[in-house]
């Protein structure tokens, strides 16, 4: 067996997370065996540097496999105040950023946006500075996505652009270091290091704590990587850094990974098994965001509503998880822990003037207690993302979604009965393995039947998932694209009809700022997360009669809707108000 595989096997059998000892052990072994943790690519100019020679000698004399076995221990919850000792081959000052400037570029989902904030929080504490100017950066980190082939191709193209930037780097400046973070680093590993020699570091989604060490290793002219997945890493003690001073909303990651193993999905392979943050740490983060003046938080996770905090022993009684009626799971029913309804209840109590959203859920995890809570709480948005993926029960079975079309439609009706006026959005995949024309027609009919307010539609892209090994990607590309265009057309028609029911109504809008298309218009989001455009005009302030004001980012305003399209509402502003007072008007 490969030596590094021995380490990983021991780690998994004991249930360890990505301990520092694993990554520094692999650094030493990979000189002869592997590129997964640190491939040795010395640069001639660095070899002449005495300090770097000293570093290399310390690295060569680093810990042995036996040291790793002796020093390993079960993972413990880190305290934010703890300072970890550096690996044996590094001195503390070598982990410091020395005010080098980092440029972060984010691709993909909201989870990657949150991961970028986590990575920056860790680097900031190590003495790095952040820059928005690519030309002045000393470190460029790309937070990547692997959900579709197009997303990965975008990164390959970007790396070719950055190669020229690295080549032109003046010798008078410190060498430019380039890193790939996130799902693409996890999925492609050696291919990135071997195909793009200009990539200096790789960090998987569970290895952001290791960034200072990886960058320190890269300073010696070597490639360095940590792509180990964890069973317990949630970054619960890392407070993400909000980088936009004008932001009105923020994402709060409450869990990571996914256990659903839908046959088309790469997430379980790039982000690992499902694990949830302790509720106390989530509430602390939401409170800090409220104190900073933010007016909206979105609870974030790959399967956000399957949240299960089992960190407190007294709540780990054998109570089975409640699922939506007619839905099943691909895994053994989970028991015990504090569930999503409890978390949602607690988060909504932090600040009555702060809107609460959540994404991305799975339809199976909408028991009645969740729906009832959404209905009762004014500050929990009456908007639910309900990914269908297909309208064909046969295709849904091949996708391993755990429900039929009939069960899904019944859930839609139940949600609309439980939460009057709810806004629904969904995901759809066109051209999945074995999808026939009749299957496609059933998806079209589901779009017409449900009439979603928002939708995210994509052509199927084969990844190395269960479908890759067991199914055939047999729908021609041109057929996928034709079906996708048909779905988009139908969705827009039905969304326009659904959104036009708002014309003449008064809606509460959270102002985000100026419209991108007009300097005389403002833009915001309603409760259903639809964009609302309205003229920037003076209005009355409900809490200060007689006072005329103009709306600012973070204000709640009442807008009377005058027109609607498939993606946008338009109207004129009535007054500035509060979330609590708005219920009398909406």
C-alpha positions, 0 to 999 in steps of 0.5 A, spaced: 500 500 500 502 507 498 505 510 504 500 516 504 494 511 503 496 508 510 496 514 513 489 516 510 486 509 512 489 510 519 486 517 519 479 514 517 479 508 521 479 512 527 475 518 525 480 523 525 479 530 522 485 533 517 490 534 523 496 538 522 500 532 523 497 528 517 499 534 512 506 535 515 507 527 515 505 527 508 509 533 506 515 528 508 513 522 505 511 525 498 518 527 496 519 519 494 511 517 493 506 523 492 504 529 490 498 530 494 501 534 500 507 537 497 511 536 491 518 538 491 519 543 485 525 547 488 527 554 484 534 555 483 534 562 485 531 560 492 536 554 493 541 560 493 538 563 499 541 560 506 534 561 509 531 557 505 536 552 505 535 552 513 528 551 511 529 545 507 534 541 512 529 542 517 523 539 513 527 533 511 529 532 518 521 533 520 517 528 524 517 520 522 511 516 521 512 513 528 512 520 531 505 521 527 502 515 530 504 516 537 502 524 537 495 523 534 489 524 538 482 524 538 479 531 535 477 536 540 473 542 539 478 548 538 477 554 542 478 561 538 483 563 543 487 557 542 494 558 538 497 552 535 504 550 535 507 550 528 509 544 525 516 541 527 520 543 521 517 551 521 518 556 526 513 561 528 515 567 524 515 563 518 507 562 518 506 569 518 504 573 512 509 579 513 503 583 510 504 580 503 497 582 499 492 576 498 487 577 492 481 572 493 477 570 487 470 566 488 467 562 483 460 558 484 455 557 490 454 561 496 458 556 500 464 558 496 462 566 498 462 564 505 468 559 504 472 565 502 470 569 508 473 564 512 479 563 508 480 570 509 479 570 516 484 565 517 489 569 513 488 576 516 490 573 523 496 570 520 498 577 518 496 578 511 493 584 508 487 583 502 487 587 496 482 588 490 488 590 485 490 583 482 497 587 479 499 588 487 497 581 489 503 577 492 498 571 493 492 569 488 487 564 491 481 562 487 476 559 491 473 554 486 467 550 484 466 543 480 459 542 480 459 542 472 465 541 467 464 549 465 465 551 472 472 547 472 474 550 465 473 557 467 478 556 472 483 552 467 482 558 463 483 563 469 490 559 470 492 561 463 491 568 464 495 568 471 501 564 468 503 570 464 502 575 470 507 570 474 512 570 469 512 577 468 513 578 476 519 583 477 525 579 480 525 585 485 518 583 488 517 577 492 515 571 487 507 571 486 504 565 489 498 562 486 493 557 490 487 553 488 482 552 494 475 549 494 472 543 490 476 543 484 482 542 489 479 536 492 477 533 486 483 534 481 488 534 486 495 531 482 492 534 475 492 541 477 499 540 480 502 536 474 498 540 469 499 547 471 506 547 474 505 555 476 500 553 482 503 553 488 498 551 493 492 546 493 487 547 499 480 542 500 474 545 503 476 542 510 483 545 510 483 552 510 486 552 517 492 550 514 493 556 509 498 559 513 503 553 513 501 551 506 503 558 504 510 558 508 512 551 504 510 555 498 515 560 500 521 555 499 519 554 492 515 548 493 508 546 491 504 544 497 497 541 498 492 539 503 486 536 501 484 531 506 476 531 508 474 531 515 468 528 519 468 534 524 471 540 521 465 546 521 470 552 522 465 553 528 470 558 531 472 562 525 468 568 524 468 570 517 470 577 515 465 581 512 468 585 506 463 589 504 462 595 508 455 597 505 453 590 505 446 589 508 446 581 508 450 575 510 451 568 509 452 564 515 454 557 514 451 552 519 453 545 516 458 542 511 458 536 507 452 532 504 450 524 506 444 524 500 449 521 495 444 523 489 447 520 483 448 526 479 452 530 485 459 531 486 458 535 493 459 528 497 466 527 494 468 534 494 466 536 501 465 530 504 460 527 510 455 531 513 456 535 519 453 541 523 455 546 527 454 547 534 447 552 535 451 556 540 456 558 535 451 560 530 447 564 534 454 568 536 455 569 529 448 571 528 448 576 534 455 579 531 452 580 524 446 584 528 450 588 532 454 590 525 447 593 522 446 587 517 438 586 516 438 579 513 442 572 514 441 566 510 443 560 513 447 556 509 449 548 507 449 543 502 443 540 505 441 546 510 435 543 513 437 536 515 441 540 520 442 536 526 447 539 532 449 533 537 454 536 540 450 537 547 449 530 550 442 531 553 439 532 546 442 526 543 436 521 545 434 516 540 428 520 537 428 519 529 428 525 524 422 527 521 421 527 514 416 530 509 410 525 507 412 520 502 420 521 502 425 517 504 433 517 504 439 514 502 442 513 508 440 510 515 435 514 519 439 519 523 436 520 531 437 525 536 440 532 536 437 539 535 434 539 529 433 545 524 426 547 527 430 548 533 435 552 530 431 556 526 426 558 532 433 560 536 436 564 530 429 568 528 429 570 536 436 574 535 433 580 532 426 581 530 428 586 525 433 581 521 430 577 516 432 570 516 433 565 509 436 558 508 439 555 502 439 550 499 434 545 502 432 538 500 425 537 499 425 531 504 427 535 510 420 539 511 416 536 517 410 540 519 414 543 525 419 547 520 413 549 516 409 552 522 415 556 524 416 559 517 408 561 517 408 564 524 415 568 525 414 575 521 422 575 520 423 568 517 422 569 509 416 566 506 420 563 501 422 556 500 427 553 495 424 546 493 429 543 488 425 538 484 431 536 479 426 533 474 418 532 473 419 524 471 418 519 477 423 514 473 428 519 472 428 521 480 429 514 481 435 514 477 437 520 480 436 517 487 432 523 490 428 519 494 421 521 492 416 521 486 413 526 482 407 525 486 410 526 493 413 532 490 407 535 488 403 533 494 409 537 498 408 543 494 400 543 495 402 542 503 407 548 503 402 552 500 396 551 505 401 551 511 404 558 508 399 562 504 403 567 499 409 563 499 414 564 494 417 557 491 424 556 487 427 550 484 433 547 481 432 543 474 437 538 470 435 537 463 438 531 459 440 526 465 442 519 463 437 516 460 432 521 460 427 520 454 422 525 451 416 523 455 421 524 461 422 531 459 415 533 457 413 531 464 418 536 467 415 541 462 408 539 465 411 540 472 414 547 471 407 549 468 403 546 474 407 549 480 409 555 477 415 557 480 417 564 482 424 563 481 428 557 478 435 555 476 436 550 470 442 547 467 444 542 462 446 535 465 454 535 466 457 528 467 462 528 473 465 522 477 459 520 481 455 514 482 452 516 475 459 516 472 460 509 474 453 506 473 449 510 468 450 512 461 451 519 459 447 518 453 443 524 451 446 528 446 449 535 447 444 538 442 438 535 445 440 537 452 441 544 450 434 544 446 431 541 452 434 546 457 432 552 452 425 549 452 425 549 460 427 556 460 422 558 456 416 555 460 419 557 466 419 564 464 412 564 462 410 561 468 414 565 473 411 572 469 404 569 471 406 568 478 409 574 479 404 578 476 399 576 481 403 582 486 401 587 481 397 592 485 400 589 492 404 593 497 410 589 499 416 590 504 423 591 500 430 591 504 434 596 500 440 594 497 443 600 493 442 603 486 440 599 481 445 597 476 441 599 470 439 606 472 442 611 477 436 614 478 433 607 481 434 603 487 434 596 488 432 591 493 429 584 495 422 582 497 420 577 502 420 572 496 427 574 494 425 577 488 429 583 485 424 590 486 426 596 482 423 603 484 425 610 483 430 614 488 425 619 491 423 622 498 418 618 502 415 619 509 418 615 515 413 612 519 417 612 525 418 620 524 411 623 522 413 629 517 420 627 516 422 626 509 427 621 507 431 618 502 432 610 502 439 608 504 442 600 504 439 597 509 432 600 510 426 597 509 421 600 505 414 599 502 413 599 495 407 598 491 408 594 485 406 596 478 409 591 473 412 584 473 417 580 469 419 573 470 425 576 474 424 583 477 418 587 480 417 594 479 413 599 483 414 606 487 416 607 494 411 609 499 414 610 506 420 607 510 418 603 515 420 597 520 419 589 519 415 589 525 411 595 523 410 593 516 405 587 517 399 592 518 400 594 510 402 588 507 
